[in-house]
Amino acid sequence: MAARFLAATAAACVVHLLHTMALTPAVEATTGVTRSTIINRRGADPTSVTSSMEITAFGELEGASPADGCTFDGGIISFSHPMSLKSTDKFFSTGHLQLSAIEMMIDEINTSPRCGVTVGGKKYGIHLTTFGDDSSKDKVAAIVQNGMMPLAESTEYVGSYWIGPYSSGLTGSMSPLANSTDDPTATKTVLVAGGAASTSVFAGNPTIFGTFPPSKLYLAQAIEALARAGAKSAASVFESASFTKGVCAAMPELADMYNLTLQAEIEVISSPTTAELDPVARNLSTVENDPDIVVACVYDQGCAEWVASLRNSGWSPRAQVFTVCIGMDKFTDAVGTDAMYMMGVSPWDPSLDMQDEVVGWSAMEFSELFFDTTQRTSTYHAASAAASVGALVQAIERANSFDAEAVSNVLASQEFST
């Protein structure tokens, strides 16, 4: 599947929207998830006060017209997913960017003039259910089994689909439960992952799709550009996680391709701090090492820690490449002007000439609307999350069916403008 990245918008009105938050008190096999799990529900609500109003009543609302009302004559579709919702979660910063983009898409799709998803000539609204995953693989598995699977089996919805959380590791915890060719207990549910790049997430799971490029391709253009600029040597530092290890695993092949001497490949613990990174920076800064390029395959907090270690060692590589954090407000706020001249990998940019087929916004319009809605800079993480919703909606409409196999066949065989 090929997907072009995204543009979306915040909804201008809240007609037919439901947005609630709950905290489950305990573990319950059918209705709960795990103890103290945040559950955020958002989307089309056919029982809301606005849905029971006569259509002419909308004309009496300030700034509204009868066209602002949406009637979901077909019913409601369920989209559900885990996401890191607590500020203490490892993936909170990136997860919050992704959740904001997903909610923007859901709101825009559910409201006029689009008024939901069209299948068989009828309109269907979308319910989005977000489960707080604590950035924990075990929590994601529990959420899927006790929260998302019951939604998939609920008669309340005419169709049920899953969206991925942020990170390949967390998505990998749910992908076998969504669909696996060798697991008879798998639900055969369509999952579109907007935050996973590791190919292991998708292998053997024919109803699982992603909007990130494969992890091994992340560094290709950056390394090629630096080699053409005269770089002769490189080193990689990578966090112990599936995505970060997968990205830096491409370095030996890239070094060979562009005639670079790969001086070191250094693995550090998950969520490294300066305590672990200071010795690495000191070692690489020595005269006998001092590589032209340093690639840091780490998540956003690891970026700031690595920059601090560079300062502590008094060393500045000729080229510093990061996988995740360049462009993120949190990173810029943490390191200030030290972020200048550092390179990042991004499969999306607001300047790209593309338009989303579902909501009609360009990449630049999405970026501007995202900032207006969240007061944060849009990154490729946000665009990818919005693309996961856009591609899924397009696939359902093109299949003209809610059947998982039919939707999967469309996702596997067609391209989507997002």
N, C-alpha and C positions, 0 to 999 in steps of 0.2 A: 504494500500500500504506500502511496505517496501522498503527502499532505503538505499543502502550502500553509505558512503560518498566518496568523489570525488578525482579525480586527473585530472588536465588539463595542458595545455601548452600555452605559448605565440606563436603566429604565426611567422614563420621565414621569410615569405615574404608577401608583401602587394598586390599581384596580385588580382584583382577583389575586392579590399576593398574600401569602402566609409566611410569617417569619417568627418562629418560636425557638426557644432553647430549653432543654431539660437536662437534668442530672440524674442518671439512673442510680437508685439507692443500693442495689445489690445485684448479685448474679441470678438471672432467671433464664432458663433454657429457651423459652419461646418469646418472651417479651423484653428481656433485658440484654445487656451486652456483658459488661464487667463492672465491678464496683467503681463508682465515681467516674462514669464515662459521660462526657459532654455530648449531647445530641442536638444538632442544629437543623431545624426543618425550615424549608423555604420553597415557595413556588405557587402554582395555581391552586386555588382553594375554591371548589365549587359550592361550598357551604358558607362562604364569607358573606358579610352583610351586603357587599356590593353585588354579589351574584344574585341576591334575592330582590334587588331593586328593579323596578320597571326601567326599560331602556330609556324612556323619556326622562327619567329622573336624572340621568347623567347631564342633561343639558342645564340642570339647575345648579350644578356644581361649578364653582369658579374655575374658569379656564378649561372646562371639560366640554365634551360634545358626545352625542350618542355613539359616535365611532370609537370612543375610548373604551367601550365595554367589549368584553370578549365572552363568547359562549362556547364552552368546550362540550360540544354535543356528542363527542365520541367517548370521553372519559379522561382518565388521568394516567400518565406514565410515571414510573418511578426511576429516578437516577439516584444512586447512593454511592458513598465513598468514605474511606478513612482520610483524615487529614490532621496534621499537628496543629492544635488549637491553643495550647498553653504557652505562655511566654517562656517557660522554662524548658520546653521541648527542644531537642537538638535541631529539628528542621522547622521550627516555628517561623522564622523570617521568610524563608522561601515558601513554606506551606501557606503562609498568610497571603503572599502575593498570588499564589495559585488559586486559593479559595476566593479571593476578591474577584479575580477574572472569571471564574466559573459562575459566581453569583451574578455578575454583570450580564453574562450570556443568558442565564436562566431567566432573569428579569426581563431582558429585552425580547426573548422568544415568547414569553408568556403574555406580553402586553401588546396592545394595539400599536401598529397595524398588523403585525404578524399573527398574533393570537394563537400561539402554540405550534404544534406539529401536525401536518396534514397527512392523513393516511385514509385511503378509500373514500375521499371526498368529505371526511369529517375532521373536526379539530380536536386535538388532544393537548391538555395542559401537562406541565412537568412538575412533579414534586422532587425537590432535591433534599436528601437526608445526609447530613455530614456527621460522622462519628469522630470524636477526638481520639487520636491513636497514640498519644504520648511519645511519638517517634519510636515505638516499640514493635518489633516483629511479632512477639507473642500477643500483644494487644490487637494488632491488625488481624491475626488469625482468629482471635476470639470475637472481634467485631464482625467478621465475615460469617462465622458459624452461628452466632447468636443474634446478630442484628440484620445483616444484609441478606442472608439466606431466607429468613422469614419474610422479608419484604419481597423477595423474588417469588415466593410462593403465595403471597397474599392475593386474595380475590378482589381487593380494593383497586388494584392496578391492572390495566389491560396489557401492559408490558413492563418489564423490569430490566434495567441495565446498570452496569457498574463503571465508575470512573476511578482511576488509580490515585493513590496518595503521592506525595513527593518522595523520591529516592527509589532506586532500583531494589535496594534491600527490602524495603517495606512492601513494594509492589510484588516482589518475588514471594512474599509470604501469602499473598492472596491469589496469585495467578493459578496455582494448581487447584485451588478450591473453585475457581471460576470455570476452568475447563482443562482437562488433561486427558490425553488419549489412553493413558494406562491407569486411570483412577475412576472406578465405577461410581464413586460417591460424588464426583464433581458435578456441579450444577448445570453445566453447559450454558453459562451466562456470558453474554458479550461484555467484555471489559476493554475500554479504551484508556490507556495509560498516558497521562500527560506529563509524568514526572519520572519516567524510567528509560534508561538508555542501554542497560546491560542486556545482551541478546539472550542470556539464560532465562530472563523473565518470560520470553515469548516462545522459546523452543519447546515443541511438543504440546503447545496450547493453541489450537487452531481458531479459537474465538477471542484471542487476545491481540490487541493492536496498540501501537504507540505513535506519538507525534514528535518525540525526540529522535535525532539521528542516532545510529548505533554508536556505542561508546568508542569503538576503535577508530572512528572517523573524526572525532572531536579535534584532534591536534593537527591534522594533516595540513591545512592551509597555513596555520601559524608557523609550523616548522619549515614548510617550503619557503615562505616569505623570508624568514630569518636566515635560512641557508643561502638564499639568493642575495641577501644583504651582506654576506661575508662570514657568518658564524661558522665555526669549525668544530666546536665541542658542545656537549650538553650533559645535563644530569637531571634526574627526576626524583621527586619526593612525593610519596603517595600515602594517603590515609588508608587504613585497613578497612575497606568497605567495597562492596561489589562494583559500584559505579566508578569510584576513584581508582581502584585497581585496574578496572577494565580500560579506562582512558589511558593511563600511563603504560599499560601493557603494550600499547602500540609503539612506544618509543624505540625499541631495538630495530624494528622494521623501518621506521621513519629515519632513524640515524643511518642505517645502511643505504636507504634510498637516496639520501641527500649528502652522503659522504661526511657525516658527523662522527666524531669520536664520542661514544656514550661512556662518560667517565664513571657514573654511578647510578644505581637504581635503588633507592632507599625507602623501605616501608616503615611507617610509624603507626602508632596505635590509633584507634578510632578516637576522634575528638582530641587531637594533640594540642598541647599547650607549649609555651616557651620552655618548660622543663624538659620536654622531649625534643623540641626543635632547635634549641640553642646549640647543643653539641653537633647537630647536623650542619647548621649554618657555619659554625666555626671550622669544621672539617672541610667543607666545600670551599671556604674562603682562602684556604692555604695556597701558597704559590704553586705547589705541584698539582693542585686541582684547578680552582678558579675557572669553571666552565663558562663559555660564552652565554649559554642558555640554561636557565633553571626552569623546569616545569613543575609546578606544585599542583598535584591532583588531590585537592582537599575540598571539603565543604566550606560554607561561608565563614564560620568562626575560625576555622583553621587558617584561612587567608590572613586574617588580622594577626593571628599568633605567629605566622611565618614572617610577616613584615616586621613584627616586633623583634623576632630573632635575628633578622638581617641587621636591624639597628644595633642590637646588642653585640653583634659580631663586628660591627663597623664595616660591613661589606655590602656592595651593591652590584649584583650581576649585570652584565651588559644587556641582557634581555630576561625579563621575568614574565612567565606565562602562567595564568591561573585558569582553572576549569569552570568555576562557578561565580565568583564574587564580583568581578569587574562590572560596574554599572549598578550594583546594588547600593541603595542609600546607606544601609547599615555599615557596609564596608568602607564607604567614603567617609562617613561620620567617624568611624573608628580609627582610620589611619591618616585622614586629612590629606595634605599635599604629598605624602608618600605614595599615594595611588597614581601620581602623575607618571606617565611614560610606561606604565605597566600594561601588559597585554592580557586580554581575556578572550575566551572562546564563546561565540554566540551564533546560533543558527538562525537568529531573527534580529531584525533591526527596524525601527519605525520608518526608516527611509525607503524600505522596500516597496516596490510598485505592485501591490496585490490588494485584493478586496475579498472580504468574507462573503460567501454565498448565502449564508443563513441570515445575517443581520445587516449586511451591505456596507460595513465600514471598512475603510482603508487601514493599513497598518498605522499610519500617522494619526488618523482619527481615533483608533483604539488607544494609542499611547496618550493622546491628549485627554480622552474621556477617562482613562484609567487614573491619570493624575488628578483630574477634577474630582473623581469619586473617592480616591483613597489618600490623596496628598502624598503619594509615593511615585517614584519613577518606575515605569514599566520595564521589565526585563524579558528575556526570552522564556523564563520560567512561567511568567504570567501569560504570555502569548501562547505557549504550548498548552497550558491548562485550558484556555479558552478554545484552542483548536480541537481539543479532545471532545468538547461539547459540540462544536460546530460539525466536525466530521461525523460524529454519531448521529446527530439529527439529520444530516444529509443522507446518511446510509439508510436510516429508517424510512425516510420519505422516498428515496429511490427504489428501495425494496418494496414499498407500498405494503409493508407487512411488519408485524412485531415479532415474527418468528426469528429465533436466534440464528438459525442456519442461514436463512435468507439475508438477514442483515450482515452476518459475517461474510457471506459470499460477495456482497457489494463492497464491503470494506477491503476485502482481499484482492479485488480485481479492478477497482476504479481509483481515480485520483480526485482529491477534494480541495477546493479553494477555500482556505481558512485564514 
